[in-house]
């Protein structure tokens, strides 16, 4: 929801999950402090206030940091980083207020990082500020280190991303490597200089600083600083330590560890709580549940207006209905954690470890040709509920999925072409 907040579709409050009410509901002691070190031998956490916390099992869910923010000269001082998220929203809202007070000014925005975060933020910044300054006085450049955007996506998806950016007047600069950021100018390694009034640092993820302390304490960490865990989200060196989300790298998966994406952190949650509970139980300590990340997932990006684009099964979807779909998914997830929506707890009841969007209530799948036509539509009359049902039906039934894709334009069938390609 954060890019949507940058675009003005949500308030800062809309993006927050309040931890203390959740902890009180669950009967968990809530401590708001900074962890500065963890003694794995003594099984103690050292907090900023100096008080140690003892533990039997430890779950690390520390996320990641912005890659290159500390190692690139001037980046921390002059840019607006995507992490921590609260600061990104606070600074962007503050800059928006300044522009409202001086609507004759010019916003020359440079977004560093050509991944999904940078793409989405560039469209969100353009969408938010062009309504204040006008499109002629709002300029956005997207700096990408690669030779093309989203290189791991299909040609149809890449084309849709590039076209979305061009339609919104966003300039794309490839093969850009930042040497230093100075006040109002970015210096590239090839000697070029790019002026800016606002610079967003959206370079992707690198490991949290705490992992270097954990490595010194003997915890198994990859060469990039990610906490090494097995399929049960359990440290390969310390069985009483678990790690989930961006901070880990999962070993033992046939297709490798999943990318750093929020969907995998969310999906691992039910597995994590199940395994922590089993680990602490003398009866089930050896019966841990493996985390099985999905091969493909629905990727959605807001475009700075009331539309969004998405990727699933190798083809793009776009339009107002895609934004409505993203909004419904995001809000339904956030609503689960609102204090007024928390269910009553009963002594001894098992944890609900179903996925948050699990549902068995859906009408029968529609005709394959009708489904393919529906997903290709970009008009405002699409009912996103119907389109969402089609996507879920395709995810649930491989044969139906393939039959729908075969009804789509040839350029959208990359998923099938890769699936049906002969083995070397």
ROVEX-248773 format. One record per residue (C-alpha): x, y, z; chain; residue in three letters. Coordinates in steps of 0.2 Angstrom, whole numbers, always signed. Layout:
N
> u v w mol type
> X Y Z A ALA
...
END
This chain:
424
> u v w mol type
> +0 +0 +0 A UNK
> +15 +12 +2 A UNK
> +16 +17 -16 A UNK
> -2 +20 -16 A UNK
> +0 +31 -1 A UNK
> +14 +40 -10 A UNK
> +2 +43 -24 A UNK
> -11 +50 -12 A UNK
> -23 +35 -13 A UNK
> -21 +31 +6 A UNK
> -17 +40 +22 A UNK
> -1 +35 +32 A UNK
> -13 +28 +45 A UNK
> -20 +16 +32 A UNK
> -3 +8 +29 A UNK
> +0 +4 +48 A UNK
> -2 -12 +58 A UNK
> -3 -8 +77 A UNK
> +7 -21 +86 A UNK
> +3 -17 +104 A UNK
> -16 -21 +103 A UNK
> -12 -37 +93 A UNK
> +0 -42 +107 A UNK
> -12 -38 +121 A UNK
> -26 -48 +111 A UNK
> -14 -63 +110 A UNK
> -8 -62 +128 A UNK
> +10 -58 +122 A UNK
> +21 -46 +131 A UNK
> +25 -31 +120 A UNK
> +42 -23 +121 A UNK
> +46 -8 +110 A UNK
> +65 -6 +109 A UNK
> +79 -8 +98 A UNK
> +89 -25 +97 A UNK
> +108 -21 +96 A UNK
> +115 -39 +99 A UNK
> +109 -57 +102 A UNK
> +120 -69 +113 A UNK
> +116 -86 +105 A UNK
> +126 -95 +118 A UNK
> +117 -87 +133 A UNK
> +101 -86 +123 A UNK
> +99 -68 +128 A UNK
> +93 -52 +117 A UNK
> +102 -36 +122 A UNK
> +91 -21 +120 A UNK
> +96 -3 +118 A UNK
> +91 +1 +135 A UNK
> +103 -12 +142 A UNK
> +90 -24 +148 A UNK
> +93 -42 +142 A UNK
> +78 -53 +137 A UNK
> +80 -72 +139 A UNK
> +72 -84 +126 A UNK
> +70 -102 +122 A UNK
> +66 -100 +104 A UNK
> +70 -85 +93 A UNK
> +60 -79 +77 A UNK
> +69 -66 +67 A UNK
> +58 -56 +55 A UNK
> +70 -40 +53 A UNK
> +67 -37 +35 A UNK
> +80 -29 +25 A UNK
> +89 -12 +21 A UNK
> +90 -2 +6 A UNK
> +105 -8 -5 A UNK
> +119 +4 -6 A UNK
> +112 +18 +5 A UNK
> +126 +18 +17 A UNK
> +140 +13 +5 A UNK
> +136 +26 -9 A UNK
> +143 +43 -5 A UNK
> +129 +56 -1 A UNK
> +115 +44 -3 A UNK
> +109 +44 +15 A UNK
> +111 +62 +17 A UNK
> +102 +68 +1 A UNK
> +90 +55 -5 A UNK
> +73 +49 +1 A UNK
> +76 +30 +5 A UNK
> +62 +17 +3 A UNK
> +67 +10 +21 A UNK
> +61 +13 +34 A UNK
> +44 +15 +26 A UNK
> +37 +26 +39 A UNK
> +51 +39 +35 A UNK
> +48 +38 +16 A UNK
> +29 +42 +19 A UNK
> +33 +56 +31 A UNK
> +46 +64 +20 A UNK
> +36 +63 +5 A UNK
> +20 +70 +13 A UNK
> +31 +84 +20 A UNK
> +38 +88 +2 A UNK
> +20 +87 -5 A UNK
> +15 +101 +8 A UNK
> +30 +112 +3 A UNK
> +25 +110 -16 A UNK
> +7 +115 -12 A UNK
> +13 +131 -4 A UNK
> +24 +135 -19 A UNK
> +14 +128 -34 A UNK
> +25 +138 -46 A UNK
> +40 +127 -42 A UNK
> +47 +113 -52 A UNK
> +48 +95 -46 A UNK
> +63 +86 -55 A UNK
> +62 +69 -47 A UNK
> +75 +55 -50 A UNK
> +71 +38 -44 A UNK
> +86 +27 -42 A UNK
> +82 +9 -45 A UNK
> +74 +0 -59 A UNK
> +65 -14 -50 A UNK
> +47 -15 -46 A UNK
> +49 -3 -31 A UNK
> +57 +10 -42 A UNK
> +45 +8 -56 A UNK
> +30 +9 -44 A UNK
> +37 +24 -35 A UNK
> +41 +34 -51 A UNK
> +23 +32 -57 A UNK
> +16 +36 -39 A UNK
> +27 +52 -38 A UNK
> +22 +58 -55 A UNK
> +3 +55 -51 A UNK
> +4 +64 -34 A UNK
> +14 +79 -39 A UNK
> +7 +83 -57 A UNK
> -9 +87 -49 A UNK
> -1 +100 -39 A UNK
> +12 +107 -51 A UNK
> +5 +102 -68 A UNK
> +13 +89 -79 A UNK
> +25 +102 -87 A UNK
> +33 +106 -71 A UNK
> +33 +88 -64 A UNK
> +48 +78 -72 A UNK
> +52 +60 -67 A UNK
> +67 +50 -72 A UNK
> +70 +32 -68 A UNK
> +88 +26 -67 A UNK
> +91 +8 -70 A UNK
> +107 -1 -69 A UNK
> +102 -15 -81 A UNK
> +99 -14 -100 A UNK
> +80 -17 -98 A UNK
> +67 -16 -85 A UNK
> +61 -32 -76 A UNK
> +72 -43 -86 A UNK
> +65 -59 -78 A UNK
> +47 -55 -84 A UNK
> +40 -60 -101 A UNK
> +41 -49 -116 A UNK
> +23 -45 -115 A UNK
> +25 -39 -96 A UNK
> +40 -29 -100 A UNK
> +32 -20 -114 A UNK
> +17 -16 -103 A UNK
> +28 -9 -89 A UNK
> +38 +2 -102 A UNK
> +23 +8 -110 A UNK
> +15 +13 -93 A UNK
> +30 +23 -89 A UNK
> +31 +32 -106 A UNK
> +12 +35 -106 A UNK
> +15 +45 -90 A UNK
> +29 +55 -96 A UNK
> +43 +46 -86 A UNK
> +60 +45 -94 A UNK
> +69 +28 -92 A UNK
> +89 +29 -91 A UNK
> +97 +12 -92 A UNK
> +115 +6 -88 A UNK
> +116 +19 -74 A UNK
> +128 +17 -60 A UNK
> +128 +30 -46 A UNK
> +145 +35 -40 A UNK
> +139 +49 -28 A UNK
> +124 +59 -23 A UNK
> +127 +77 -20 A UNK
> +115 +91 -16 A UNK
> +104 +93 -32 A UNK
> +115 +82 -43 A UNK
> +118 +64 -45 A UNK
> +136 +59 -52 A UNK
> +136 +43 -62 A UNK
> +152 +32 -64 A UNK
> +153 +36 -83 A UNK
> +155 +55 -78 A UNK
> +137 +60 -82 A UNK
> +128 +72 -70 A UNK
> +109 +71 -67 A UNK
> +101 +86 -58 A UNK
> +86 +84 -46 A UNK
> +75 +92 -34 A UNK
> +70 +76 -26 A UNK
> +79 +59 -26 A UNK
> +71 +43 -21 A UNK
> +83 +28 -17 A UNK
> +74 +12 -22 A UNK
> +88 +1 -26 A UNK
> +81 -16 -19 A UNK
> +86 -25 -3 A UNK
> +102 -29 +6 A UNK
> +104 -37 +23 A UNK
> +100 -29 +39 A UNK
> +114 -22 +50 A UNK
> +110 -34 +64 A UNK
> +115 -49 +54 A UNK
> +133 -44 +55 A UNK
> +132 -46 +74 A UNK
> +123 -62 +72 A UNK
> +137 -69 +60 A UNK
> +150 -64 +73 A UNK
> +140 -74 +86 A UNK
> +141 -89 +75 A UNK
> +124 -89 +66 A UNK
> +125 -96 +48 A UNK
> +124 -82 +36 A UNK
> +126 -81 +17 A UNK
> +139 -71 +8 A UNK
> +126 -58 +5 A UNK
> +121 -57 +24 A UNK
> +105 -67 +23 A UNK
> +101 -79 +37 A UNK
> +102 -96 +31 A UNK
> +87 -107 +35 A UNK
> +80 -124 +30 A UNK
> +63 -128 +22 A UNK
> +56 -126 +40 A UNK
> +62 -108 +41 A UNK
> +74 -114 +55 A UNK
> +92 -109 +56 A UNK
> +104 -122 +48 A UNK
> +117 -118 +62 A UNK
> +105 -115 +77 A UNK
> +89 -125 +78 A UNK
> +81 -114 +91 A UNK
> +82 -99 +79 A UNK
> +69 -96 +65 A UNK
> +69 -82 +52 A UNK
> +56 -77 +39 A UNK
> +53 -64 +26 A UNK
> +67 -53 +17 A UNK
> +80 -57 +30 A UNK
> +82 -76 +26 A UNK
> +88 -87 +12 A UNK
> +80 -104 +11 A UNK
> +91 -119 +7 A UNK
> +85 -136 +1 A UNK
> +71 -129 -11 A UNK
> +71 -137 -28 A UNK
> +69 -120 -37 A UNK
> +80 -110 -25 A UNK
> +75 -97 -12 A UNK
> +61 -86 -17 A UNK
> +64 -67 -22 A UNK
> +63 -53 -9 A UNK
> +44 -50 -10 A UNK
> +31 -47 +3 A UNK
> +20 -61 -3 A UNK
> +32 -74 +3 A UNK
> +34 -66 +20 A UNK
> +15 -66 +22 A UNK
> +13 -84 +15 A UNK
> +27 -90 +27 A UNK
> +18 -83 +43 A UNK
> +6 -98 +46 A UNK
> +21 -110 +43 A UNK
> +32 -100 +55 A UNK
> +19 -100 +70 A UNK
> +16 -118 +67 A UNK
> +34 -123 +68 A UNK
> +38 -112 +83 A UNK
> +23 -120 +92 A UNK
> +29 -137 +87 A UNK
> +47 -134 +92 A UNK
> +42 -128 +109 A UNK
> +31 -144 +111 A UNK
> +40 -159 +118 A UNK
> +28 -170 +108 A UNK
> +30 -162 +91 A UNK
> +47 -155 +91 A UNK
> +52 -167 +77 A UNK
> +37 -163 +66 A UNK
> +40 -147 +58 A UNK
> +31 -141 +43 A UNK
> +40 -136 +27 A UNK
> +37 -119 +19 A UNK
> +33 -122 +0 A UNK
> +33 -105 -9 A UNK
> +23 -104 -24 A UNK
> +32 -104 -41 A UNK
> +22 -89 -48 A UNK
> +12 -76 -39 A UNK
> +1 -61 -43 A UNK
> +12 -45 -44 A UNK
> +2 -29 -44 A UNK
> +9 -11 -46 A UNK
> -1 +5 -44 A UNK
> +2 +18 -58 A UNK
> -1 +34 -48 A UNK
> -19 +36 -53 A UNK
> -34 +25 -51 A UNK
> -27 +11 -61 A UNK
> -14 -2 -59 A UNK
> -5 -16 -69 A UNK
> -1 -34 -64 A UNK
> +7 -50 -70 A UNK
> +1 -67 -68 A UNK
> +5 -83 -78 A UNK
> +16 -73 -89 A UNK
> +4 -60 -96 A UNK
> -1 -43 -90 A UNK
> -17 -36 -83 A UNK
> -21 -17 -82 A UNK
> -34 -4 -79 A UNK
> -45 +3 -65 A UNK
> -51 -15 -61 A UNK
> -34 -20 -57 A UNK
> -32 -6 -44 A UNK
> -49 -11 -37 A UNK
> -42 -29 -35 A UNK
> -26 -23 -27 A UNK
> -35 -12 -15 A UNK
> -47 -26 -10 A UNK
> -33 -38 -7 A UNK
> -23 -25 +3 A UNK
> -37 -19 +13 A UNK
> -44 -36 +17 A UNK
> -27 -41 +24 A UNK
> -25 -25 +34 A UNK
> -43 -27 +41 A UNK
> -38 -44 +49 A UNK
> -27 -35 +61 A UNK
> -38 -21 +66 A UNK
> -42 -22 +85 A UNK
> -61 -22 +82 A UNK
> -60 -37 +70 A UNK
> -49 -48 +81 A UNK
> -59 -64 +85 A UNK
> -62 -70 +103 A UNK
> -49 -82 +109 A UNK
> -53 -98 +119 A UNK
> -42 -107 +131 A UNK
> -33 -122 +122 A UNK
> -40 -118 +104 A UNK
> -27 -122 +90 A UNK
> -20 -108 +80 A UNK
> -28 -104 +64 A UNK
> -14 -107 +51 A UNK
> -24 -106 +35 A UNK
> -19 -93 +23 A UNK
> -27 -76 +25 A UNK
> -35 -77 +8 A UNK
> -41 -95 +8 A UNK
> -58 -97 +2 A UNK
> -69 -111 -5 A UNK
> -84 -101 -10 A UNK
> -83 -97 -28 A UNK
> -95 -100 -43 A UNK
> -90 -113 -56 A UNK
> -76 -107 -68 A UNK
> -83 -97 -83 A UNK
> -79 -102 -101 A UNK
> -61 -101 -106 A UNK
> -63 -89 -121 A UNK
> -74 -78 -110 A UNK
> -61 -78 -96 A UNK
> -47 -74 -108 A UNK
> -57 -59 -115 A UNK
> -61 -53 -97 A UNK
> -43 -53 -92 A UNK
> -38 -43 -107 A UNK
> -50 -29 -104 A UNK
> -44 -12 -98 A UNK
> -61 -2 -98 A UNK
> -69 +4 -82 A UNK
> -84 -8 -83 A UNK
> -74 -23 -78 A UNK
> -80 -31 -62 A UNK
> -64 -35 -53 A UNK
> -73 -49 -42 A UNK
> -76 -59 -58 A UNK
> -58 -56 -65 A UNK
> -51 -61 -48 A UNK
> -61 -77 -48 A UNK
> -54 -81 -65 A UNK
> -36 -79 -59 A UNK
> -40 -90 -43 A UNK
> -48 -103 -54 A UNK
> -33 -103 -65 A UNK
> -21 -105 -50 A UNK
> -32 -119 -43 A UNK
> -33 -129 -60 A UNK
> -18 -131 -71 A UNK
> -29 -138 -86 A UNK
> -41 -123 -85 A UNK
> -26 -111 -83 A UNK
> -18 -118 -99 A UNK
> -35 -118 -109 A UNK
> -37 -99 -104 A UNK
> -20 -94 -109 A UNK
> -22 -103 -126 A UNK
> -36 -91 -130 A UNK
> -25 -76 -128 A UNK
> -14 -67 -140 A UNK
> +2 -77 -145 A UNK
> +13 -64 -137 A UNK
> +4 -68 -120 A UNK
> +7 -86 -121 A UNK
> +25 -86 -114 A UNK
> +20 -96 -99 A UNK
> +14 -111 -110 A UNK
> +29 -109 -122 A UNK
> +41 -111 -107 A UNK
> +31 -125 -99 A UNK
> +30 -135 -116 A UNK
> +47 -132 -122 A UNK
> +57 -149 -124 A UNK
> +70 -153 -110 A UNK
> +88 -150 -116 A UNK
END
